[in-house]
């Protein structure tokens, strides 16, 4: 899936929030981000830029993405939540808030 720079920043912001939800970054999460960097073709420094992005602006970018990209984001957020082997309620709630705010409709 191809994302432009603004989309990458917004996607990374959402995924990074999921990973940092428990205030720990575990080995599985680091490996996931490394694979993501390869798949989306970005340097790790872009994550630091994404952290500076305003949440409302990031959601606006996510909301404007085509459905195929939104579905890719949904899969990536799910993978991020599972990367450490422990999905907690806060992560699930955050993910669904992002889905709702970005207009992502997923089949459960």
Buried (B, 14 or more C-beta within 10 A) or exposed (E): EEBEEBBBBBBBBBBBBBBEBBEEBBEBBBEBBEEBBEEBEBEEEBBEBBEEBEEEEBBBBBEBBEEEBBBBBBEBBBBBBBBBEEBEEEBBEBBEEBBEBBEBEEEE
